[in-house]
């Protein structure tokens, strides 16, 4: 994959997600009539001002790693990493404006999953297991099972669903003849199979059938309603998996959960390389799916209570609401400045690790 295509694809992806995130903050602020001075793409120093309208300056900046909405400062001299006149808004408005950015990233993911379903259709999982490979000299081979057969039931398993496990059936009927209901080329067929030990590539199973399988899935065209339903369901499912993974990873750090094998942090360089790999192996549909995944990652990451991120500003707003007392601006600014500095330091470390992986030629997705 050309490095130019990988970098170009990643910058396009990042630009779309950053603009969507900042538009969330911007639109919510405008809705509440909270004054915004600048909508910036990238981080300063400023490259150009490409528009100025209704008192808002729209700028393009030299560091293409994010974006920002600069709220007006009542005093005209905003301390570093403050939030300007947003701080003077009612607490519920502050929280809505801050949440609106990550929420827009969730909306983008939903739209992307909806587009994917509209173009590619929706995978529907049916009863049965679709046979992949029938290994030689195994009970399955002796019974005459063939690739692409759909196994509907074995012995007393009942109709096999996507959640079924046929391993216990083999153990219960080890060495006994049992019936296996199969669909082959659309026609029902009953085979007789004897569960037993089998081996492949030096690995031995003491009780089994001897074939690989996958869920019996078909792809159906999606209409507008089913594509939207798929977009909602997939966004919710992926978000849940990410949150659970994050909680498990955090638990592994403090010793309350097992260590996660292969877990790590990937930075800008790693995501750019991943974009290239996805485009090369999965095409533009994979690219859209990758964009949706990164968009949800950005939403979740920005909601974490880490200084300088949206989640930290939300936390300060909630603390003020509970205390019913303002936190001194200089204290809040110091916290966010320190957090920003730590994030930049972490970015440098992660980028070095990403570059080492690039030099070594290892995939960011592992083996």
RANORZI-V966291 format. One record per residue. N is the residue number from 1. RES is the residue in one small letter. PHI is phi in radians with two decimals (999 if undefined). OMEGA is omega as a letter, one per 30 degrees, with the letter a starting at -180 (NA if undefined). Layout:
# RANORZI-V966291
n,res,phi,omega
N,RES,PHI,OMEGA
N,RES,PHI,OMEGA
This chain:
# RANORZI-V966291
n,res,phi,omega
1,x,999,l
2,x,-1.04,l
3,x,-1.08,l
4,x,-1.14,l
5,x,-1.14,a
6,x,-1.09,a
7,x,-1.18,l
8,x,-1.08,l
9,x,-1.12,a
10,x,-1.24,l
11,x,-1.12,l
12,x,-1.11,l
13,x,-1.02,a
14,x,-1.12,a
15,x,-1.08,l
16,x,-1.09,a
17,x,-1.23,l
18,x,-1.18,l
19,x,-1.08,l
20,x,-1.07,a
21,x,-1.06,a
22,x,-1.22,l
23,x,-1.09,l
24,x,-1.03,l
25,x,-1.05,a
26,x,-1.12,a
27,x,-1.11,l
28,x,-1.13,l
29,x,-1.12,l
30,x,-1.12,l
31,x,-1.05,a
32,x,-1.57,l
33,x,1.03,l
34,x,-1.57,a
35,x,-1.19,l
36,x,-2.02,a
37,x,-1.66,a
38,x,-2.60,l
39,x,-2.01,a
40,x,-1.97,l
41,x,-1.81,a
42,x,1.46,l
43,x,-1.84,l
44,x,-0.99,g
45,x,-1.32,a
46,x,-1.26,l
47,x,-1.65,l
48,x,-2.55,l
49,x,-1.86,a
50,x,-1.68,l
51,x,-2.92,l
52,x,-2.54,a
53,x,-2.54,l
54,x,0.91,l
55,x,1.41,a
56,x,-1.92,l
57,x,-1.68,l
58,x,-1.84,a
59,x,-2.21,l
60,x,-2.03,a
61,x,-2.00,a
62,x,-1.31,a
63,x,-1.63,a
64,x,-1.48,a
65,x,-2.08,a
66,x,2.94,l
67,x,-2.92,a
68,x,-2.80,l
69,x,-2.04,a
70,x,-1.71,l
71,x,-1.43,a
72,x,-1.13,l
73,x,-1.81,a
74,x,-1.01,a
75,x,-1.58,a
76,x,1.40,a
77,x,-2.42,a
78,x,-1.23,l
79,x,-1.09,a
80,x,-0.99,l
81,x,1.12,l
82,x,-1.48,a
83,x,-2.19,l
84,x,0.97,a
85,x,-1.25,l
86,x,-1.06,a
87,x,-1.15,a
88,x,-1.57,l
89,x,-1.31,l
90,x,-0.96,a
91,x,-1.01,a
92,x,-1.13,l
93,x,-1.21,l
94,x,-1.00,a
95,x,-1.15,l
96,x,-1.10,l
97,x,-1.09,a
98,x,-1.23,l
99,x,-1.28,a
100,x,-1.05,l
101,x,-1.11,l
102,x,-1.01,l
103,x,-1.08,l
104,x,-1.12,l
105,x,-1.14,l
106,x,-1.15,l
107,x,-1.09,l
108,x,-1.05,l
109,x,-1.04,l
110,x,-1.02,a
111,x,-1.11,a
112,x,-1.15,l
113,x,-1.12,l
114,x,-1.15,l
115,x,-1.10,l
116,x,-1.04,l
117,x,-1.13,a
118,x,-1.10,a
119,x,-1.49,a
120,x,-1.66,a
121,x,1.53,a
122,x,-2.05,l
123,x,-1.37,l
124,x,-1.98,a
125,x,-1.64,a
126,x,-1.86,l
127,x,-1.14,l
128,x,1.77,l
129,x,-2.05,l
130,x,-1.53,a
131,x,-1.28,l
132,x,-1.59,l
133,x,-2.06,l
134,x,-1.71,a
135,x,-1.34,a
136,x,-1.19,l
137,x,1.00,l
138,x,-2.20,l
139,x,-0.96,l
140,x,-1.13,l
141,x,-1.15,l
142,x,-1.11,a
143,x,-1.34,l
144,x,1.60,l
145,x,-1.16,a
146,x,-2.25,l
147,x,-1.02,a
148,x,1.37,l
149,x,-1.10,l
150,x,-1.95,a
151,x,-1.49,a
152,x,-1.61,l
153,x,-2.80,l
154,x,-2.40,l
155,x,0.92,a
156,x,-1.74,a
157,x,-1.20,a
158,x,1.27,l
159,x,-1.13,a
160,x,-1.35,l
161,x,-1.82,l
162,x,-0.98,a
163,x,-1.67,a
164,x,-1.29,l
165,x,-2.20,a
166,x,-1.59,l
167,x,-1.02,l
168,x,-1.06,l
169,x,-1.11,l
170,x,-1.08,a
171,x,-1.23,a
172,x,-1.19,a
173,x,-1.98,a
174,x,-0.98,l
175,x,1.38,a
176,x,-1.92,l
177,x,-1.29,l
178,x,-2.36,l
179,x,-1.56,l
180,x,-2.16,l
181,x,-1.50,a
182,x,-2.31,l
183,x,-1.97,a
184,x,-2.20,a
185,x,0.92,l
186,x,1.46,a
187,x,-1.93,l
188,x,-1.21,a
189,x,-2.63,l
190,x,-2.02,l
191,x,-1.92,l
192,x,-1.90,a
193,x,-2.33,l
194,x,-2.05,l
195,x,-1.00,a
196,x,-2.96,l
197,x,-1.25,l
198,x,-2.68,a
199,x,-2.33,l
200,x,-2.67,l
201,x,0.93,l
202,x,1.42,l
203,x,-1.77,a
204,x,-2.11,l
205,x,-1.92,a
206,x,-1.24,a
207,x,-2.67,a
208,x,-3.00,a
209,x,-2.01,l
210,x,1.64,l
211,x,-2.57,l
212,x,-1.58,a
213,x,-2.69,l
214,x,-2.40,l
215,x,-1.15,a
216,x,-1.42,a
217,x,-2.08,l
218,x,-2.24,l
219,x,-1.90,a
220,x,-1.96,l
221,x,-1.05,a
222,x,-1.87,l
223,x,-1.56,a
224,x,-1.05,a
225,x,-1.15,a
226,x,-1.19,l
227,x,-1.16,l
228,x,-1.14,l
229,x,-1.06,l
230,x,-1.09,l
231,x,-1.05,l
232,x,-1.10,a
233,x,-1.11,a
234,x,-1.22,l
235,x,-1.05,l
236,x,-1.14,a
237,x,-1.15,a
238,x,-1.14,l
239,x,-1.07,l
240,x,-1.06,l
241,x,-1.09,a
242,x,-1.15,a
243,x,-1.12,l
244,x,-1.09,l
245,x,-1.12,l
246,x,-1.13,l
247,x,-1.14,l
248,x,-1.15,l
249,x,-1.08,l
250,x,-1.12,l
251,x,-1.08,l
252,x,-1.18,l
253,x,-1.24,a
254,x,-1.73,l
255,x,1.50,l
256,x,-1.69,l
257,x,-2.53,l
258,x,-1.07,l
259,x,-1.09,l
260,x,-1.58,a
261,x,-1.22,l
262,x,1.41,a
263,x,-1.29,l
264,x,-2.99,a
265,x,-2.01,l
266,x,-2.03,a
267,x,-1.81,a
268,x,-1.06,a
269,x,-1.10,l
270,x,-1.10,l
271,x,-1.17,l
272,x,-1.13,l
273,x,-1.11,l
274,x,-1.07,l
275,x,-1.06,l
276,x,-1.08,l
277,x,-1.11,a
278,x,-1.13,l
279,x,-1.07,a
280,x,-1.19,a
281,x,-1.66,a
282,x,-2.16,l
283,x,1.25,a
284,x,-1.28,l
285,x,-1.16,l
286,x,-1.08,l
287,x,-1.10,l
288,x,-1.12,l
289,x,-1.13,l
290,x,-1.09,l
291,x,-1.09,l
292,x,-1.11,l
293,x,-1.11,l
294,x,-1.14,l
295,x,-1.06,l
296,x,-1.18,l
297,x,-1.06,l
298,x,-1.11,l
299,x,-1.08,a
300,x,-1.16,a
301,x,-1.07,a
302,x,-1.21,l
303,x,-1.53,l
304,x,-1.20,a
305,x,-1.35,l
306,x,-1.73,a
307,x,-0.88,a
308,x,1.55,l
309,x,-1.65,l
310,x,-0.98,a
311,x,-1.06,l
312,x,-1.23,l
313,x,-1.09,l
314,x,-1.10,l
315,x,-1.08,l
316,x,-1.10,l
317,x,-1.12,l
318,x,-1.15,l
319,x,-1.09,l
320,x,-1.10,l
321,x,-1.12,l
322,x,-1.26,a
323,x,-1.34,a
324,x,0.97,a
325,x,-2.66,a
326,x,-1.19,l
327,x,-1.47,a
328,x,-0.92,a
329,x,-1.03,a
330,x,-1.15,l
331,x,-1.17,a
332,x,-1.08,a
333,x,-1.10,l
334,x,-1.11,l
335,x,-1.07,a
336,x,-1.22,l
337,x,-1.13,l
338,x,-1.09,l
339,x,-1.09,l
340,x,-1.09,l
341,x,-1.09,l
342,x,-1.15,l
343,x,-1.10,l
344,x,-1.12,l
345,x,-1.13,l
346,x,-1.10,l
347,x,-1.07,l
348,x,-1.10,a
349,x,-1.09,a
350,x,-1.14,l
351,x,-1.11,l
352,x,-1.06,l
353,x,-1.10,l
354,x,-1.09,a
355,x,-1.15,l
356,x,-1.08,l
357,x,-1.11,l
358,x,-1.13,l
359,x,-1.10,a
360,x,-1.28,l
361,x,1.38,a
362,x,-1.43,l
363,x,-1.31,l
364,x,-1.25,l
365,x,-1.63,l
366,x,1.33,a
367,x,-1.40,NA
